[in-house]
Amino acid sequence: MKAARWLSTALVIGSIAMASSQVLARDTPYYLPIQDVIDSPEGQERLNSNIRFVFSPTDAGEVIEDHGPVVTNRKTNAFNKTDEEACRWVMLSALIALQDRAREEGANAVINIESFYEQQPFESSTEYECHAGALMAGVALRGQVVTLP
């Protein structure tokens, strides 16, 4: 009888462990508006209006100087945030990384920006791709650092 009770307890514990690992392994994709991040109070405060962000497939026009490619892969703690809140926060972090790289290069724009989560391109001039799980949210972007007129 004790063996049956032990086996039953082991099965319950195993089921709970498997269910919780599936929850922790969640990787939900979201496609959210870029402009919401740029227009947010945090975006207005932290993004420099002298650095332009041009999302692909929008044509940026004439390039005076090409400073090379840039890729950023940012993660943020999603604990106690909605997926959308975590995604907006990590997208802002990714844009700040692009902005910092442009400043380092003496450039004034990052063009041809596309989402690049797990090295899979997603091109949109209005939306970015974010993946959210139980503990983390992530955004990856790639683009070209340039000087525009």
C-alpha positions, 0 to 999 in steps of 0.5 A, a space after each residue: 500500500 505504501 508503494 502505491 501511495 509513493 508511486 501516486 505521489 511521484 506521478 503527481 509531482 512529475 506532472 506538476 514539474 512537467 506542467 510548470 516547465 511548459 509554462 516557463 518555456 513559453 515563447 509567445 510572439 507579438 507584433 506590436 506598433 513601433 510608434 507606440 514605443 517611440 511616442 511613449 513618455 519613456 521613448 520621448 525622454 530617452 530617444 534622441 530626435 537627432 538620430 533617425 530610425 527608418 524601418 524596412 522596407 521604407 526608403 531612407 533616401 540618399 546615404 552620405 556615409 555608410 558606417 556598417 551593420 548593427 545587430 542588437 538582441 535585448 532581453 528584459 525581465 517580464 516578471 510582474 509585467 504584461 507581455 505588452 509592457 515587457 515588449 515595449 520596455 525591451 523594444 525601447 532598450 533595443 532602440 537605445 542600443 541602435 541609437 548609441 551605436 549611431 552616436 559612436 559612429 558619428 552617424 545620424 540614422 539607422 536604416 533598413 531596420 528589421 526585427 531579427 529574432 532568432 536570426 529570422 528577419 521580419 520586415 515591417 515599417 509599422 510593427 516590431 517582433 517581440 517574444 515573451 515568456 513567463 520570465 523574459 521578453 526579447 527583441 532583436 533588431 538589425 539595421 544599417 548605421 548611416 549618415 543621411 543629409 
